[in-house]
Amino acid sequence: MQKLSHNPYINSLFAEAYIITVATVIHTIGKQNTRDTFLDSIAALSLVTLSAAVMGYLFFGKPIMLYLDGEKQSAFTFLGKTIFGFAIITTTLIVLIKIF
């Protein structure tokens, strides 16, 4: 497995990039006025599970490793910075959407 980023703000950017990618794919392949099928439900639940796994890895992977290595303060600091970075990116996108 590839090493986790040592920069919480990079992890925040990766999280946002993942969300943008998934949203773009959904928007691109979505069809109007179609009936949902059983496979649509399976695909939706699979996407939710995949998204939870990716976000869990990006937000909690490095902090858990630090915590297990006995670096509790560093773990919480890393997690806080990752969440803070993601909040700044999300807030910026919302403001840009409202402006434009």
C-alpha positions as CSV (number, residue, x, y, z in Angstrom):
1,M,0.0,0.0,0.0
2,Q,1.3,3.5,-0.8
3,K,2.5,5.6,2.0
4,L,-0.1,8.1,3.4
5,S,0.6,11.7,2.9
6,H,2.4,13.4,5.7
7,N,0.6,16.7,5.0
8,P,-3.0,16.9,6.3
9,Y,-3.8,19.7,3.8
10,I,-2.8,17.4,0.9
11,N,-5.2,14.8,2.3
12,S,-7.9,17.4,2.3
13,L,-7.3,18.2,-1.3
14,F,-7.4,14.5,-2.2
15,A,-10.7,14.2,-0.4
16,E,-12.1,17.1,-2.4
17,A,-10.7,15.8,-5.6
18,Y,-12.4,12.4,-4.9
19,I,-15.7,14.1,-4.3
20,I,-15.4,16.2,-7.5
21,T,-14.6,13.1,-9.5
22,V,-17.5,11.1,-8.2
23,A,-19.9,14.0,-8.7
24,T,-18.7,14.5,-12.2
25,V,-19.1,10.8,-13.1
26,I,-22.6,10.8,-11.6
27,H,-23.6,14.0,-13.4
28,T,-22.1,12.8,-16.7
29,I,-23.8,9.3,-16.8
30,G,-27.0,10.3,-15.1
31,K,-30.1,10.0,-17.3
32,Q,-33.3,12.0,-16.9
33,N,-36.8,10.4,-16.6
34,T,-35.6,6.8,-16.2
35,R,-37.0,4.2,-13.8
36,D,-34.7,3.0,-11.0
37,T,-33.8,-0.7,-11.1
38,F,-32.5,-3.1,-8.5
39,L,-29.0,-2.7,-10.0
40,D,-29.3,1.1,-9.4
41,S,-29.8,0.4,-5.7
42,I,-26.8,-1.9,-5.6
43,A,-24.7,0.7,-7.4
44,A,-25.7,3.5,-5.0
45,L,-25.0,1.4,-1.9
46,S,-21.7,0.3,-3.4
47,L,-20.7,3.9,-4.1
48,V,-21.6,5.0,-0.5
49,T,-19.5,2.2,0.8
50,L,-16.6,3.0,-1.4
51,S,-16.8,6.7,-0.5
52,A,-16.9,5.9,3.2
53,A,-13.8,3.8,2.8
54,V,-11.9,6.4,0.7
55,M,-12.8,9.2,3.1
56,G,-11.9,7.1,6.1
57,Y,-8.5,6.4,4.6
58,L,-7.9,10.0,3.8
59,F,-9.1,11.4,7.1
60,F,-8.2,8.7,9.6
61,G,-5.4,6.6,8.1
62,K,-2.4,8.6,9.2
63,P,-3.9,9.7,12.5
64,I,-4.6,6.1,13.5
65,M,-1.1,5.1,12.5
66,L,0.3,8.0,14.6
67,Y,-1.9,7.1,17.5
68,L,-0.9,3.5,17.5
69,D,2.7,4.6,17.4
70,G,2.1,6.4,20.7
71,E,2.1,9.9,19.1
72,K,-1.4,10.8,20.4
73,Q,-1.0,14.6,20.3
74,S,0.4,14.4,16.7
75,A,-2.5,12.1,15.7
76,F,-5.2,14.6,16.9
77,T,-3.3,17.5,15.5
78,F,-3.1,15.8,12.1
79,L,-6.8,14.9,12.1
80,G,-7.7,18.4,13.1
81,K,-5.6,20.0,10.4
82,T,-7.1,17.6,7.8
83,I,-10.7,18.5,8.9
84,F,-9.8,22.2,9.0
85,G,-8.3,22.1,5.5
86,F,-11.3,20.3,4.2
87,A,-13.6,22.8,5.8
88,I,-11.7,25.7,4.2
89,I,-11.9,24.1,0.8
90,T,-15.6,23.3,1.2
91,T,-16.4,26.8,2.4
92,T,-14.5,28.4,-0.5
93,L,-16.4,26.2,-3.0
94,I,-19.7,27.2,-1.5
95,V,-18.8,30.9,-1.5
96,L,-17.7,30.6,-5.2
97,I,-20.9,28.8,-6.1
98,K,-23.0,31.6,-4.5
99,I,-20.9,34.3,-6.2
100,F,-21.0,32.8,-9.6
